[in-house]
Amino acid sequence: MLKTITTIPDFQSGSIPSIIKMSQYDTSFEIVFDLSTFDQVSLVTSARVEGTKSDNTGFSKACTLDAEGKTATLTGDVQMTVLPNYTEYELV
């Protein structure tokens, strides 16, 4: 079953990033970033998520933007949650 999480990123300088908790057993998931509150949403041409797993290996995965650039969707895979512990994701 596909797990879908929707979040609104805070683009303010110095803000605390949203925390999305994922389990080691989440193998089919998508994270939808609502970009509609971003003042310069028309300038968004690409988005990706970067993170570091608990074994200190990093990953980068492209997101899919909708036609207006108002949402960015990350389709996760098992390699993003393969290890126990927390994995931090950052929308860039």
N, C-alpha and C positions, 0 to 999 in steps of 0.2 A: 504494500500500500504506500502510495506517495504521500510523504509528509510535507505540507506547505506552510511556510512561516512568512508573514508579511511584516516588514519593519520600515520605519521612517528614519533614515540616517540624519544625524545632526551635523551640518556642515560649518557650524560656528567654530571659529578658531579657539582652541583650548577647551572645547567641549569634551565631555566624557562619552566615548563611543558606546553604541548599543551593544549589549552582550546577548549573543544567541547561543543557548546551550544545546549542544548536540551530543548524542550518545555514540559510543563505539559501534553500536548495532544499528545506527541510522544509515542504511545503505541506499535508500531511495528517497531523496528529498530535494526540495527547491526552496530557495530563499528569494522572496520578491522584495526589492528595495523600492519604496515609493519615493520618487524623486520630485514629485509635483510641488513640494514646498521649497525646493531649491530655486532661488531667485533667477539664476542664469541657466535654467533647464534647457533652453534652446541651444546652448553651447555644448551640451553633452553629446559626444559622438561615439564614445566607447566607454565601457566600464569592465572592470575585472576585480576579482577578489584574490587577495594574497594572504597567506597565513604560514604559520610555523607549527608543525606537529610536535608532540611531546619528545620525539627523538631528535629534535632540532633540524629536521629536514623541512625545507620550505616548499611551497607550491604556489602556483598562479593559475587561475582559471578564468577564462573570459565569460562575461555575462551576455545575455541576449537583451537588447533594448527593444522596447515597443516602437511603433511607427512615430510617435510624437516625442520619444525620449523621456517619457514620464515615469516609466518603470524599467528597472534592470532586473532580470531574473537569472539567478545562478542555479543551474541544475547540478546538484552534488553527485558525487560518486563514492564508492567504498574506500578509495584511497585517501579521501579527505578525513575519514573517521576511522581508519584502520587501527589506530593505536588507542589504548586507554588514556584517560586524563583529558584535560581541556585543550582545545585547539582554538587559537585566536584567529579570526578572520577580519580583514580590513578591506573596505570598498575603496578602490582607487580609480 
